[in-house]
Structure formats: structure tokens, C-alpha cells
């Protein structure tokens, strides 16, 4: 699978996690990840599910270190870090 599709799916998942977090500001990381797992089932991300989970976990780690980081900054950072957070193609 090409990394462009993976990247798009990762950004979609990160965006969904940020949206959920904004709607549920007291949600734990576990609740956010549960929401993402349901999102991935609904959207049928069969081939990129793991990549999306890794991207969302990376976004949550950024937020843990810098809670006031804006959604745009997080998405920009994830886009910049995609090559390092996604597994290499064989």
C-alpha cells in the first residue's frame, strides 16, 4: 500500500481523535482510543488501521507533553513525522 493513503488515513484518525477530545475534554486516553477503534470499524480502514492507531498515539503523546498545542500544530507535526512513525514499505 502506498504511504500517501496511509498518511491520509492517519491524518483522518488524528483529526477524529482531536475532534472527540474537544467534544469530551475530560476523556481519558483510553476513551479516545476506544472511540478511534470504533471510528476505524465504521470507516473500514482495514489496511491502515494499525498505522492510524500509531498516528493517534503519537498525537496523544504530543498533547501529553504540551497540552496547549493547537490542533493545527498537532496535525502539522504528525504530517512532518509521518515517515518516522509509519513502518517502511518493503
Backbone atoms as SQL, in Angstrom:
CREATE TABLE atoms (id INTEGER PRIMARY KEY, chain TEXT, resi INTEGER, resn TEXT, atom TEXT, x REAL, y REAL, z REAL);
INSERT INTO atoms VALUES
  (1, 'A', 1, 'UNK', 'N', 0.844, -1.181, 0.000),
  (2, 'A', 1, 'UNK', 'CA', 0.000, 0.000, 0.000),
  (3, 'A', 1, 'UNK', 'C', 0.880, 1.232, 0.000),
  (4, 'A', 2, 'UNK', 'N', 0.448, 2.225, -0.697),
  (5, 'A', 2, 'UNK', 'CA', 1.279, 3.420, -0.792),
  (6, 'A', 2, 'UNK', 'C', 1.121, 4.302, 0.446),
  (7, 'A', 3, 'UNK', 'N', 2.220, 4.970, 0.789),
  (8, 'A', 3, 'UNK', 'CA', 2.255, 5.774, 2.015),
  (9, 'A', 3, 'UNK', 'C', 1.339, 6.989, 1.947),
  (10, 'A', 4, 'UNK', 'N', 0.944, 7.415, 0.744),
  (11, 'A', 4, 'UNK', 'CA', 0.032, 8.553, 0.638),
  (12, 'A', 4, 'UNK', 'C', -1.312, 8.203, 1.260),
  (13, 'A', 5, 'UNK', 'N', -1.853, 7.021, 0.930),
  (14, 'A', 5, 'UNK', 'CA', -3.127, 6.589, 1.515),
  (15, 'A', 5, 'UNK', 'C', -2.974, 6.414, 3.019),
  (16, 'A', 6, 'UNK', 'N', -1.879, 5.811, 3.439),
  (17, 'A', 6, 'UNK', 'CA', -1.643, 5.648, 4.874),
  (18, 'A', 6, 'UNK', 'C', -1.632, 7.006, 5.563),
  (19, 'A', 7, 'UNK', 'N', -0.921, 7.951, 4.970),
  (20, 'A', 7, 'UNK', 'CA', -0.827, 9.287, 5.548),
  (21, 'A', 7, 'UNK', 'C', -2.185, 9.963, 5.653),
  (22, 'A', 8, 'UNK', 'N', -2.983, 9.839, 4.604),
  (23, 'A', 8, 'UNK', 'CA', -4.329, 10.434, 4.613),
  (24, 'A', 8, 'UNK', 'C', -5.175, 9.806, 5.709),
  (25, 'A', 9, 'UNK', 'N', -5.099, 8.485, 5.832),
  (26, 'A', 9, 'UNK', 'CA', -5.871, 7.795, 6.860),
  (27, 'A', 9, 'UNK', 'C', -5.395, 8.170, 8.265),
  (28, 'A', 10, 'UNK', 'N', -4.080, 8.296, 8.435),
  (29, 'A', 10, 'UNK', 'CA', -3.539, 8.687, 9.740),
  (30, 'A', 10, 'UNK', 'C', -4.050, 10.083, 10.109),
  (31, 'A', 11, 'UNK', 'N', -3.987, 11.007, 9.183),
  (32, 'A', 11, 'UNK', 'CA', -4.454, 12.370, 9.457),
  (33, 'A', 11, 'UNK', 'C', -5.957, 12.364, 9.758),
  (34, 'A', 12, 'UNK', 'N', -6.724, 11.557, 9.042),
  (35, 'A', 12, 'UNK', 'CA', -8.167, 11.453, 9.321),
  (36, 'A', 12, 'UNK', 'C', -8.399, 10.946, 10.746),
  (37, 'A', 13, 'UNK', 'N', -7.637, 9.938, 11.148),
  (38, 'A', 13, 'UNK', 'CA', -7.765, 9.392, 12.501),
  (39, 'A', 13, 'UNK', 'C', -7.345, 10.385, 13.566),
  (40, 'A', 14, 'UNK', 'N', -6.243, 11.084, 13.328),
  (41, 'A', 14, 'UNK', 'CA', -5.773, 12.101, 14.279),
  (42, 'A', 14, 'UNK', 'C', -6.809, 13.211, 14.384),
  (43, 'A', 15, 'UNK', 'N', -7.325, 13.654, 13.249),
  (44, 'A', 15, 'UNK', 'CA', -8.351, 14.688, 13.244),
  (45, 'A', 15, 'UNK', 'C', -9.578, 14.245, 14.044),
  (46, 'A', 16, 'UNK', 'N', -10.002, 13.007, 13.852),
  (47, 'A', 16, 'UNK', 'CA', -11.150, 12.475, 14.588),
  (48, 'A', 16, 'UNK', 'C', -10.862, 12.423, 16.086),
  (49, 'A', 17, 'UNK', 'N', -9.650, 12.038, 16.460),
  (50, 'A', 17, 'UNK', 'CA', -9.311, 11.980, 17.890),
  (51, 'A', 17, 'UNK', 'C', -9.304, 13.374, 18.510),
  (52, 'A', 18, 'UNK', 'N', -8.808, 14.364, 17.772),
  (53, 'A', 18, 'UNK', 'CA', -8.793, 15.739, 18.273),
  (54, 'A', 18, 'UNK', 'C', -10.215, 16.292, 18.398),
  (55, 'A', 19, 'UNK', 'N', -11.051, 15.955, 17.428),
  (56, 'A', 19, 'UNK', 'CA', -12.455, 16.379, 17.473),
  (57, 'A', 19, 'UNK', 'C', -13.151, 15.760, 18.691),
  (58, 'A', 20, 'UNK', 'N', -12.934, 14.470, 18.902),
  (59, 'A', 20, 'UNK', 'CA', -13.542, 13.777, 20.046),
  (60, 'A', 20, 'UNK', 'C', -13.047, 14.380, 21.361),
  (61, 'A', 21, 'UNK', 'N', -11.765, 14.657, 21.419),
  (62, 'A', 21, 'UNK', 'CA', -11.173, 15.234, 22.636),
  (63, 'A', 21, 'UNK', 'C', -11.765, 16.620, 22.919),
  (64, 'A', 22, 'UNK', 'N', -11.992, 17.384, 21.863),
  (65, 'A', 22, 'UNK', 'CA', -12.575, 18.716, 22.025),
  (66, 'A', 22, 'UNK', 'C', -14.024, 18.608, 22.530),
  (67, 'A', 23, 'UNK', 'N', -14.760, 17.621, 22.017),
  (68, 'A', 23, 'UNK', 'CA', -16.149, 17.416, 22.442),
  (69, 'A', 23, 'UNK', 'C', -16.234, 16.793, 23.834),
  (70, 'A', 24, 'UNK', 'N', -15.184, 16.098, 24.243),
  (71, 'A', 24, 'UNK', 'CA', -15.136, 15.403, 25.533),
  (72, 'A', 24, 'UNK', 'C', -13.818, 15.740, 26.227),
  (73, 'A', 25, 'UNK', 'N', -13.681, 16.965, 26.719),
  (74, 'A', 25, 'UNK', 'CA', -12.385, 17.418, 27.240),
  (75, 'A', 25, 'UNK', 'C', -11.823, 16.608, 28.406),
  (76, 'A', 26, 'UNK', 'N', -12.674, 15.888, 29.119),
  (77, 'A', 26, 'UNK', 'CA', -12.189, 15.089, 30.246),
  (78, 'A', 26, 'UNK', 'C', -11.966, 13.626, 29.880),
  (79, 'A', 27, 'UNK', 'N', -12.065, 13.318, 28.594),
  (80, 'A', 27, 'UNK', 'CA', -11.896, 11.938, 28.140),
  (81, 'A', 27, 'UNK', 'C', -10.461, 11.472, 28.378),
  (82, 'A', 28, 'UNK', 'N', -10.340, 10.270, 28.893),
  (83, 'A', 28, 'UNK', 'CA', -9.016, 9.678, 29.106),
  (84, 'A', 28, 'UNK', 'C', -8.451, 9.221, 27.761),
  (85, 'A', 29, 'UNK', 'N', -7.159, 8.941, 27.759),
  (86, 'A', 29, 'UNK', 'CA', -6.521, 8.421, 26.547),
  (87, 'A', 29, 'UNK', 'C', -7.194, 7.117, 26.117),
  (88, 'A', 30, 'UNK', 'N', -7.569, 6.300, 27.091),
  (89, 'A', 30, 'UNK', 'CA', -8.234, 5.027, 26.795),
  (90, 'A', 30, 'UNK', 'C', -9.575, 5.258, 26.090),
  (91, 'A', 31, 'UNK', 'N', -10.356, 6.228, 26.558),
  (92, 'A', 31, 'UNK', 'CA', -11.646, 6.529, 25.921),
  (93, 'A', 31, 'UNK', 'C', -11.448, 7.060, 24.501),
  (94, 'A', 32, 'UNK', 'N', -10.418, 7.887, 24.320),
  (95, 'A', 32, 'UNK', 'CA', -10.130, 8.411, 22.986),
  (96, 'A', 32, 'UNK', 'C', -9.755, 7.264, 22.048),
  (97, 'A', 33, 'UNK', 'N', -8.918, 6.350, 22.529),
  (98, 'A', 33, 'UNK', 'CA', -8.510, 5.220, 21.687),
  (99, 'A', 33, 'UNK', 'C', -9.701, 4.298, 21.396),
  (100, 'A', 34, 'UNK', 'N', -10.583, 4.097, 22.369),
  (101, 'A', 34, 'UNK', 'CA', -11.790, 3.300, 22.118),
  (102, 'A', 34, 'UNK', 'C', -12.645, 3.951, 21.037),
  (103, 'A', 35, 'UNK', 'N', -12.772, 5.271, 21.112),
  (104, 'A', 35, 'UNK', 'CA', -13.525, 5.992, 20.085),
  (105, 'A', 35, 'UNK', 'C', -12.884, 5.790, 18.705),
  (106, 'A', 36, 'UNK', 'N', -11.567, 5.876, 18.660),
  (107, 'A', 36, 'UNK', 'CA', -10.854, 5.693, 17.388),
  (108, 'A', 36, 'UNK', 'C', -11.045, 4.268, 16.856),
  (109, 'A', 37, 'UNK', 'N', -11.017, 3.280, 17.740),
  (110, 'A', 37, 'UNK', 'CA', -11.237, 1.897, 17.287),
  (111, 'A', 37, 'UNK', 'C', -12.623, 1.768, 16.647),
  (112, 'A', 38, 'UNK', 'N', -13.624, 2.400, 17.252),
  (113, 'A', 38, 'UNK', 'CA', -14.967, 2.383, 16.659),
  (114, 'A', 38, 'UNK', 'C', -14.991, 3.150, 15.341),
  (115, 'A', 39, 'UNK', 'N', -14.318, 4.285, 15.300),
  (116, 'A', 39, 'UNK', 'CA', -14.211, 5.075, 14.068),
  (117, 'A', 39, 'UNK', 'C', -13.589, 4.236, 12.956),
  (118, 'A', 40, 'UNK', 'N', -12.558, 3.496, 13.282),
  (119, 'A', 40, 'UNK', 'CA', -11.875, 2.686, 12.271),
  (120, 'A', 40, 'UNK', 'C', -12.761, 1.553, 11.766),
  (121, 'A', 41, 'UNK', 'N', -13.566, 0.985, 12.621),
  (122, 'A', 41, 'UNK', 'CA', -14.504, -0.056, 12.188),
  (123, 'A', 41, 'UNK', 'C', -15.543, 0.534, 11.253),
  (124, 'A', 42, 'UNK', 'N', -16.097, 1.669, 11.662),
  (125, 'A', 42, 'UNK', 'CA', -17.146, 2.309, 10.861),
  (126, 'A', 42, 'UNK', 'C', -16.630, 2.734, 9.492),
  (127, 'A', 43, 'UNK', 'N', -15.416, 3.194, 9.446),
  (128, 'A', 43, 'UNK', 'CA', -14.862, 3.702, 8.190),
  (129, 'A', 43, 'UNK', 'C', -14.147, 2.627, 7.371),
  (130, 'A', 44, 'UNK', 'N', -14.060, 1.439, 7.908),
  (131, 'A', 44, 'UNK', 'CA', -13.442, 0.291, 7.207),
  (132, 'A', 44, 'UNK', 'C', -12.007, 0.581, 6.745),
  (133, 'A', 45, 'UNK', 'N', -11.178, 0.958, 7.694),
  (134, 'A', 45, 'UNK', 'CA', -9.765, 1.211, 7.431),
  (135, 'A', 45, 'UNK', 'C', -8.975, -0.095, 7.555),
  (136, 'A', 46, 'UNK', 'N', -9.423, -1.138, 6.897),
  (137, 'A', 46, 'UNK', 'CA', -8.849, -2.458, 7.094),
  (138, 'A', 46, 'UNK', 'C', -7.332, -2.499, 6.914),
  (139, 'A', 47, 'UNK', 'N', -6.819, -1.856, 5.891),
  (140, 'A', 47, 'UNK', 'CA', -5.392, -1.966, 5.585),
  (141, 'A', 47, 'UNK', 'C', -4.529, -0.963, 6.338),
  (142, 'A', 48, 'UNK', 'N', -5.140, 0.058, 6.927),
  (143, 'A', 48, 'UNK', 'CA', -4.339, 1.104, 7.566),
  (144, 'A', 48, 'UNK', 'C', -4.653, 1.279, 9.053),
  (145, 'A', 49, 'UNK', 'N', -5.458, 0.389, 9.597),
  (146, 'A', 49, 'UNK', 'CA', -5.898, 0.513, 10.994),
  (147, 'A', 49, 'UNK', 'C', -4.722, 0.698, 11.952),
  (148, 'A', 50, 'UNK', 'N', -3.724, -0.141, 11.856),
  (149, 'A', 50, 'UNK', 'CA', -2.578, -0.057, 12.762),
  (150, 'A', 50, 'UNK', 'C', -1.821, 1.260, 12.590),
  (151, 'A', 51, 'UNK', 'N', -1.663, 1.689, 11.353),
  (152, 'A', 51, 'UNK', 'CA', -0.979, 2.963, 11.092),
  (153, 'A', 51, 'UNK', 'C', -1.730, 4.127, 11.737),
  (154, 'A', 52, 'UNK', 'N', -3.054, 4.108, 11.639),
  (155, 'A', 52, 'UNK', 'CA', -3.869, 5.172, 12.230),
  (156, 'A', 52, 'UNK', 'C', -3.712, 5.165, 13.752),
  (157, 'A', 53, 'UNK', 'N', -3.743, 3.995, 14.342),
  (158, 'A', 53, 'UNK', 'CA', -3.593, 3.888, 15.799),
  (159, 'A', 53, 'UNK', 'C', -2.239, 4.439, 16.232),
  (160, 'A', 54, 'UNK', 'N', -1.189, 4.117, 15.492),
  (161, 'A', 54, 'UNK', 'CA', 0.151, 4.638, 15.808),
  (162, 'A', 54, 'UNK', 'C', 0.152, 6.164, 15.698),
  (163, 'A', 55, 'UNK', 'N', -0.463, 6.696, 14.663),
  (164, 'A', 55, 'UNK', 'CA', -0.519, 8.148, 14.487),
  (165, 'A', 55, 'UNK', 'C', -1.291, 8.841, 15.597),
  (166, 'A', 56, 'UNK', 'N', -2.415, 8.264, 15.993),
  (167, 'A', 56, 'UNK', 'CA', -3.214, 8.838, 17.078),
  (168, 'A', 56, 'UNK', 'C', -2.432, 8.781, 18.388),
  (169, 'A', 57, 'UNK', 'N', -1.770, 7.669, 18.651),
  (170, 'A', 57, 'UNK', 'CA', -0.960, 7.553, 19.875),
  (171, 'A', 57, 'UNK', 'C', 0.140, 8.613, 19.879),
  (172, 'A', 58, 'UNK', 'N', 0.737, 8.855, 18.731),
  (173, 'A', 58, 'UNK', 'CA', 1.783, 9.887, 18.604),
  (174, 'A', 58, 'UNK', 'C', 1.194, 11.271, 18.910),
  (175, 'A', 59, 'UNK', 'N', -0.002, 11.540, 18.384),
  (176, 'A', 59, 'UNK', 'CA', -0.662, 12.828, 18.642),
  (177, 'A', 59, 'UNK', 'C', -0.978, 12.993, 20.126),
  (178, 'A', 60, 'UNK', 'N', -1.438, 11.931, 20.754),
  (179, 'A', 60, 'UNK', 'CA', -1.755, 11.998, 22.184),
  (180, 'A', 60, 'UNK', 'C', -0.491, 12.216, 23.021),
  (181, 'A', 61, 'UNK', 'N', 0.607, 11.636, 22.562),
  (182, 'A', 61, 'UNK', 'CA', 1.885, 11.845, 23.266),
  (183, 'A', 61, 'UNK', 'C', 2.324, 13.312, 23.155),
  (184, 'A', 62, 'UNK', 'N', 2.127, 13.909, 21.990),
  (185, 'A', 62, 'UNK', 'CA', 2.443, 15.340, 21.810),
  (186, 'A', 62, 'UNK', 'C', 1.604, 16.164, 22.786),
  (187, 'A', 63, 'UNK', 'N', 0.321, 15.847, 22.868),
  (188, 'A', 63, 'UNK', 'CA', -0.571, 16.582, 23.763),
  (189, 'A', 63, 'UNK', 'C', -0.204, 16.387, 25.231),
  (190, 'A', 64, 'UNK', 'N', 0.257, 15.194, 25.552),
  (191, 'A', 64, 'UNK', 'CA', 0.668, 14.921, 26.933),
  (192, 'A', 64, 'UNK', 'C', 1.857, 15.800, 27.323),
  (193, 'A', 65, 'UNK', 'N', 2.796, 15.943, 26.389),
  (194, 'A', 65, 'UNK', 'CA', 3.992, 16.761, 26.652),
  (195, 'A', 65, 'UNK', 'C', 3.702, 18.250, 26.594),
  (196, 'A', 66, 'UNK', 'N', 2.767, 18.646, 25.729),
  (197, 'A', 66, 'UNK', 'CA', 2.454, 20.074, 25.545),
  (198, 'A', 66, 'UNK', 'C', 0.945, 20.231, 25.383),
  (199, 'A', 67, 'UNK', 'N', 0.207, 20.231, 26.498),
  (200, 'A', 67, 'UNK', 'CA', -1.261, 20.227, 26.449),
  (201, 'A', 67, 'UNK', 'C', -1.897, 21.407, 25.715),
  (202, 'A', 68, 'UNK', 'N', -1.194, 22.503, 25.592),
  (203, 'A', 68, 'UNK', 'CA', -1.779, 23.683, 24.941),
  (204, 'A', 68, 'UNK', 'C', -1.500, 23.738, 23.440),
  (205, 'A', 69, 'UNK', 'N', -0.927, 22.673, 22.890),
  (206, 'A', 69, 'UNK', 'CA', -0.648, 22.624, 21.460),
  (207, 'A', 69, 'UNK', 'C', -1.970, 22.654, 20.686),
  (208, 'A', 70, 'UNK', 'N', -2.040, 23.493, 19.668),
  (209, 'A', 70, 'UNK', 'CA', -3.277, 23.601, 18.880),
  (210, 'A', 70, 'UNK', 'C', -3.451, 22.373, 17.980),
  (211, 'A', 71, 'UNK', 'N', -4.690, 22.143, 17.569),
  (212, 'A', 71, 'UNK', 'CA', -4.970, 21.019, 16.667),
  (213, 'A', 71, 'UNK', 'C', -4.167, 21.154, 15.377),
  (214, 'A', 72, 'UNK', 'N', -4.097, 22.365, 14.836),
  (215, 'A', 72, 'UNK', 'CA', -3.344, 22.585, 13.600),
  (216, 'A', 72, 'UNK', 'C', -1.874, 22.228, 13.794),
  (217, 'A', 73, 'UNK', 'N', -1.292, 22.629, 14.928),
  (218, 'A', 73, 'UNK', 'CA', 0.116, 22.314, 15.193),
  (219, 'A', 73, 'UNK', 'C', 0.327, 20.808, 15.312),
  (220, 'A', 74, 'UNK', 'N', -0.632, 20.117, 15.933),
  (221, 'A', 74, 'UNK', 'CA', -0.516, 18.658, 16.074),
  (222, 'A', 74, 'UNK', 'C', -0.578, 17.998, 14.711),
  (223, 'A', 75, 'UNK', 'N', -1.539, 18.398, 13.887),
  (224, 'A', 75, 'UNK', 'CA', -1.662, 17.802, 12.556),
  (225, 'A', 75, 'UNK', 'C', -0.423, 18.107, 11.718),
  (226, 'A', 76, 'UNK', 'N', 0.075, 19.339, 11.793),
  (227, 'A', 76, 'UNK', 'CA', 1.314, 19.682, 11.074),
  (228, 'A', 76, 'UNK', 'C', 2.465, 18.798, 11.538),
  (229, 'A', 77, 'UNK', 'N', 2.562, 18.595, 12.837),
  (230, 'A', 77, 'UNK', 'CA', 3.649, 17.774, 13.396),
  (231, 'A', 77, 'UNK', 'C', 3.522, 16.320, 12.950),
  (232, 'A', 78, 'UNK', 'N', 2.307, 15.798, 12.951),
  (233, 'A', 78, 'UNK', 'CA', 2.082, 14.413, 12.503),
  (234, 'A', 78, 'UNK', 'C', 2.453, 14.286, 11.032),
  (235, 'A', 79, 'UNK', 'N', 2.044, 15.245, 10.211),
  (236, 'A', 79, 'UNK', 'CA', 2.390, 15.199, 8.784),
  (237, 'A', 79, 'UNK', 'C', 3.899, 15.201, 8.605),
  (238, 'A', 80, 'UNK', 'N', 4.586, 16.030, 9.391),
  (239, 'A', 80, 'UNK', 'CA', 6.045, 16.105, 9.301),
  (240, 'A', 80, 'UNK', 'C', 6.696, 14.796, 9.762),
  (241, 'A', 81, 'UNK', 'N', 6.102, 14.158, 10.763),
  (242, 'A', 81, 'UNK', 'CA', 6.674, 12.949, 11.357),
  (243, 'A', 81, 'UNK', 'C', 6.212, 11.651, 10.703),
  (244, 'A', 82, 'UNK', 'N', 5.352, 11.724, 9.690),
  (245, 'A', 82, 'UNK', 'CA', 4.783, 10.503, 9.098),
  (246, 'A', 82, 'UNK', 'C', 5.843, 9.474, 8.721),
  (247, 'A', 83, 'UNK', 'N', 6.912, 9.918, 8.092),
  (248, 'A', 83, 'UNK', 'CA', 7.937, 8.965, 7.645),
  (249, 'A', 83, 'UNK', 'C', 8.575, 8.217, 8.796),
  (250, 'A', 84, 'UNK', 'N', 8.662, 8.871, 9.960),
  (251, 'A', 84, 'UNK', 'CA', 9.290, 8.198, 11.098),
  (252, 'A', 84, 'UNK', 'C', 8.308, 7.367, 11.909),
  (253, 'A', 85, 'UNK', 'N', 7.005, 7.700, 11.857),
  (254, 'A', 85, 'UNK', 'CA', 6.052, 6.929, 12.662),
  (255, 'A', 85, 'UNK', 'C', 5.397, 5.786, 11.892),
  (256, 'A', 86, 'UNK', 'N', 5.426, 5.848, 10.566),
  (257, 'A', 86, 'UNK', 'CA', 4.855, 4.760, 9.779),
  (258, 'A', 86, 'UNK', 'C', 5.929, 3.727, 9.440),
  (259, 'A', 87, 'UNK', 'N', 5.558, 2.457, 9.474),
  (260, 'A', 87, 'UNK', 'CA', 6.527, 1.414, 9.085),
  (261, 'A', 87, 'UNK', 'C', 6.942, 1.591, 7.620),
  (262, 'A', 88, 'UNK', 'N', 8.168, 1.243, 7.338),
  (263, 'A', 88, 'UNK', 'CA', 8.686, 1.346, 5.972),
  (264, 'A', 88, 'UNK', 'C', 8.047, 0.295, 5.080),
  (265, 'A', 89, 'UNK', 'N', 7.849, 0.645, 3.814),
  (266, 'A', 89, 'UNK', 'CA', 7.345, -0.293, 2.821),
  (267, 'A', 89, 'UNK', 'C', 8.468, -1.251, 2.426),
  (268, 'A', 90, 'UNK', 'N', 8.092, -2.501, 2.196),
  (269, 'A', 90, 'UNK', 'CA', 9.087, -3.485, 1.727),
  (270, 'A', 90, 'UNK', 'C', 9.207, -3.466, 0.232);
